[in-house]
Amino acid sequence: MSNPARYRGDVYNLYGSYSDDLNVNAIPLGSIKFGVQSDMDDTVYNRLDLDALDALEPHPGLGGEWTGYCFNSGQTDTAGLMQIFITNVDANGNFHGRGRDIHSTFSIHGHKDVHQMDLEMTFVREADDLDGGNVPTSCKANLDAFRERIAGKWGVDGIQKKGDVCLCKTPASLHRFRHLDRKYDVNLAYSRWSFATRAVLFQVHQRLWSWRFFEGRFTERRRFIELYCRQYLSNRPEALNKRELAELKTLQRCLHPADVHFYRSIARSQFKPCLHMYVGVIPL
């Protein structure tokens, strides 16, 4: 017979049975393996699309979730995934919303030409300590409503010279399963089918809370934190070899931006006693 104390909110004591006399607040915090990690930032998982999308959107295809990458000029490399939610669009083409990437969260406002598919976006960052001005603050792009794609140039302070931006309607949690655009151009049917099968399988494991799903998340988190700490908390000039550095970049590119923020906060919390030695070295 199950112990009724289990259903009265009582806690399991150290002797392997439930006790009515043991209060949760009386448990010493030292019994927690890692203590209380106040620096872990789980607020990054707050939803960004809290405002309802306008019921009668005057510019079809613009509103909703967009995800993708901002590539550096002349390169195919990217720091990580960007996720934005365009939540309101008026009849004049003005829109606003919310977004986040691996650097920070931000608000969005912009304008889409009423007669054309050209649009401009401005990202208002909510953090001051960003890396050297190489963080997108503006974008000029073209909306392809049929292909559900936004492509253009991103820049800083209104000057689009930093590189290319490419966004699509794929949810952030599934974006890792997309092929590069050039693979879609080579074999569109195969790329779509490959994406669909992998994305559906991932969603099934996620919905069922399968062990494979949690094992994968745990493995990614542990490996990201390990490589991140070695790269940014090590005093050695070459903390990671080329293979490990490529692995860290791949993880940072594939992971949901909220996961990147949270895993970084775990790393900073675990190594807090060492942080004063590396002020200005650890990216936020």
N, C-alpha and C positions, 0 to 999 in steps of 0.2 A: 504494500500500500504506500502510495506517495505521501510524503510528509506535508501536512497542511501549511507548515511554516513557509514552504516554498512559495505559496501563493499569497502570503501576507506581506511580502516585501522584505522579509527577514533575510539575513545573509548566511552563507555557508561558513562555519567556523573552521579553525585550523585543525580540528580533530576529525573532520570528515562528516559532520552532521550539521543539520540546521538548528539554530538556536534562536529563541525568542528574546534572549537577553542581550544579544550582540547587535549594536547599532552601527549603521554604515559610517556615521561620522566619527565613531570611536576607533576605526581601523587606522593604525599608524601609517602615514604616507611612505615611510621607509620600507614597507613591505612590497611596494610597487617596484618592479624590477628596475625601471628607468626613472623613477621619481615623477614629479609633475613637470612636464615640459611646457612651460608657459609660452615659449617662443614658437611652438608649432602653429602655423597659420592655416587652420581649416576653414577660415571664412572665405577662402578663394573658391570654395565649392558652392557658394551662394549663387542662385540662378540669376542670369543677367536679363532674361526676357520676362520680367515681371509685368510690364505694361502689355495690355492686349493689343494685338495688331488691329489696325483700323479695319472695320468690317467691309467697307467699300473703298478699296485702295485704288486711287486714280492712276497709278502706274504699276500695272501687273508685273509680278516677278521681282520687284525690287525689295519688298519687305521680307522679313524672316531671318533665319540663320544663314550666315555665310562663313566658310572656313577656307583657309589656304595659307600661302606663304608670301613673304616679302623677300625677294632674292637680292643679293648684293650686286652692284653694277658689274657686268662682265663676267659674272660667275653663276653657277647653278647651285651654289651652296646657300643654305638658309639657316638662321638661328633656331627657329622653331615655329610651331603652328600658331596662326592667328584665328580668333573666333569673334565674330561680331553679330549683333542682333539689331537689324533695322526695324524699329517698332512702330514708327509713325511717319506717314508720307502725306503731304497735303496736295491740293489741286495744282499748286504752283511749282511742284517738284521739290519742295523743301522737305528734308527728312532728318530724323535724329534717332539715336539708339545707344546701345552700350556694347562694349567689347573688351577683350583681354588677349594678351599674348604672353610669352614667357618673361617679358620685361615688367609689365604692370597691367592694371585695368585702366579703362579710359571711357570717356563718353564720346559720342560721334554726332556731328552735324554736317550737313552737306546739301547739295543741290543737284538735281538732275534736269537737264534740258527738256522742256516740255515736248518739243518736236523731234529731238534727236535722242540717241542713247548715251550721250556723253554725260558724265557725272563727276563731281568733285566731292571729296570727303576730307574732313579735318578731325584728327584724333586729339582730344584734350586729355593728356596724361595726368594720372593721379599720384605720381611719384616724381620726386625731384632728382634722385640720385641714379640717373640712367647712364648707360655706357657711352660716353663720348659723343653724344649727339647722333649716333647711328641708329636711332630708333625712329620708326615712321611716325610723323606727325601730320602728314598730308598725303593725298593721293588724287591723281587725275586718271580716269579710266573710262572704259566703254562697257556698257551692259549688253550682253547677248542674252535676251530673255528666252530664246528658243533653246540654247545650249545651257542655260542657267549658269552663266559665267560672267565674272567681272575681271577684266584684264587691263592693266595700264602701268603707270609709273608711280613710285612712292618717293617721298623726299622729306626734308626737314625745313620748317618755316616757309612752306609754300613753294620751295624750289625742288622740282622733281628730277633729281640727278643721281639719286642713290641706287636705284635699281628697279626691277620689275615686280609687280604685284599680280597675283592670280588667285582669285577666290571662286568657290563653287558652292552648291547647295548641300554638299555632303555633310552630315553631322560630324562634329569634332571627334566624337568617340570612334567613328568609323573611317576617318580620313586616312589613317595609316594603311588601309587596304586598297587605296586607289593607286593605280599605276601612274607613272609620269605621263605628261601629255603626249610626248613623242611615241610612247607605246600605244596609246589610243589611236594615234594617227596611222600606225603600222597595221594594227589588227584591232579594230574597234569592237567586233563581236567577242573576241577572246578576252579583251580587257574588261569589258562590261560583265561577262559571265564570271570571270575570276573574282572580280570585286564583289559581285552579288553573293556568290557561294561563301566566300570568306567572311563577309559582313554578317550574313544570316547565321552562320555557325557561331560567330562571336556573340551575337545577340541571344541566341538560344542558351549558350553557356551562362551568359550574364543573367538572363531571366530566371534560370533554374538555380542560380547560385551554385553552380557545379564546382567541384574541387579543382578542375582544370582552370576555370576562370580565376579563382582566388590564388591558385598556385602561380599562374602567369603574372598576375598583378604583384604578388609578393616578390617573385624573382626579379621582375623589372625594377621595382622600388629598391630592393637591396643592392642590385648591381649599379643603378644610377647613383645612389648615395655613396657607394664605395668609390666609383670613378670620380664623381664630383668632388668628394673630399680629398682624394689624392691629387687631383688637378689643382684645386684652389686653396687647400690647406697645407700643402707640402712646401717645404723650403727648397726642394730640388728643382732645378730649371727644367728638367725633362721628367716630370712625375709619371707621365703615361707614355707608352710607346705608340707607334703609329697606329697599330691595330686597335689599341684601347682608346686612343683619341677618336678614331673613326667610330668606334662603338658608342662612345659618349655622345658624339654629334648625332648619330642615328637615333639613339634613345630620346635625345632632346627634341629632335625633329618629329618623331612619331608620337610621343606622349601628348596627352591632353594638356593644354597650357595650365589648367588648374592643378594637375598632378605635378608638373614641373615646379610650380610655386610651392606646393606642399612638401615635396621631397627635399627641396632646398632648405625649407624651414626646419625639417627634421635634422638635416646635416648640420645646420648652424646651431641647433639646440644641443646636439650631441657633442659638438666641439666648441661650445661656448667658452670654456676656459682658455682656449687657444686663440680666440678671435682677435684679442688685442694685439697679437703679434703680426696680424695680417690685415690691418685696417686698410680699406681701399682696394683689397685684392679680390674679395669674394663678391661676385655679381649677385644682385638681388633678383 
